[in-house]
Amino acid sequence: SYGRENLVAVERLHGAIESLGGDAWFDRDELSAGDHWEKKILPRIQRDVRLFVAVISDATAKRSEGYVFQEWREAMKRSKKIAGRKFIVPVVVDADYQGNLERYQGLVDLFPDFQELHFGRARAASPTRACARH
C-alpha cells in the first residue's frame, strides 16, 4: 500500500519482493481499465492478502489525505482479528532513514497501532536482509 508519490520506489520494491519468491499483489499489474479500484483493493486487504506492506516516506508523511490512508485503516482493522502471525509490515523507502520515527510522527499519531510495530527499511527500494525475511 503506497501513495503515488512513492510509485518508482514501490515498483523497485515489488520487483525485489518477487525476486525473493514473494507473490505480491500490485495495483499496476492487477487493475484493468474500467475496474472500480476501491471494490478490488479493499476486499483484498479485508480478507485475501497474507502480509500487508505499508510503504512510508517523507512525502507520504507530508500528505494530509489520500486513499492510501483508507487502505492502512482497513489493514489495522483486519490485524486486530489475526492472532499468531505478523500482518502489517511498515517499510520506509527514504534513503536517509536511520531508524528514527520522529520525522514520521504525524503518520504514527494518525495510525497509533504502527507505533507498536518495527519499521522495515528499503533504502532505494532495496529491502534490508531483516526486512526481506518477513
C-alpha positions, -999 to 999 in steps of 0.1 A, spaced: 0 0 0 16 33 -11 9 68 -21 15 76 -57 44 99 -47 63 66 -40 55 48 -72 91 45 -85 103 31 -52 73 8 -50 79 -6 -84 115 -15 -74 103 -29 -40 77 -50 -58 104 -64 -81 126 -72 -50 98 -90 -33 91 -111 -63 128 -119 -68 127 -133 -32 99 -156 -43 70 -135 -30 37 -132 -47 30 -95 -43 -3 -80 -54 4 -47 -72 -24 -25 -84 -4 -15 -115 -4 -52 -126 -38 -62 -112 -62 -34 -121 -76 -31 -156 -91 -1 -174 -126 4 -161 -121 -15 -128 -137 1 -97 -104 2 -79 -119 6 -44 -140 -26 -49 -109 -45 -59 -84 -32 -34 -104 -31 -1 -117 -67 -2 -81 -79 -8 -70 -61 23 -100 -72 43 -96 -110 36 -71 -120 9 -36 -107 15 -14 -126 39 10 -97 45 2 -60 42 32 -38 34 26 -2 42 52 19 23 62 50 42 82 81 31 87 117 39 64 125 10 36 103 25 41 118 59 35 153 44 2 143 29 -30 154 47 -53 130 29 -52 101 4 -67 68 -4 -36 51 10 -47 61 45 -80 42 39 -61 11 30 -40 14 61 -71 17 83 -86 -14 67 -53 -33 74 -54 -22 110 -90 -34 114 -81 -68 100 -49 -71 120 -69 -69 152 -86 -102 141 -53 -120 134 -35 -139 161 -2 -156 159 14 -140 129 25 -107 115 1 -90 92 13 -53 88 49 -46 79 56 -9 76 86 -2 53 103 31 49 118 38 15 136 71 23 173 66 15 184 86 46 162 68 71 182 58 102 155 42 123 142 74 140 104 76 136 103 111 148 102 125 113 71 104 106 54 114 138 23 127 121 17 93 105 24 75 137 -1 98 155 -27 92 128 -21 54 129 -11 47 166 -11 9 160 20 15 138 39 26 169 39 -10 182 55 -23 150 91 -24 140 96 -4 107 115 -22 80 139 -4 57 141 -5 19 166 22 10 163 30 -27 135 3 -25 160 -24 -18 149 -42 13 174 -49 40 181 -85 49 160 -81 81 131 -67 61 133 -93 34 129 -121 60 92 -111 65 
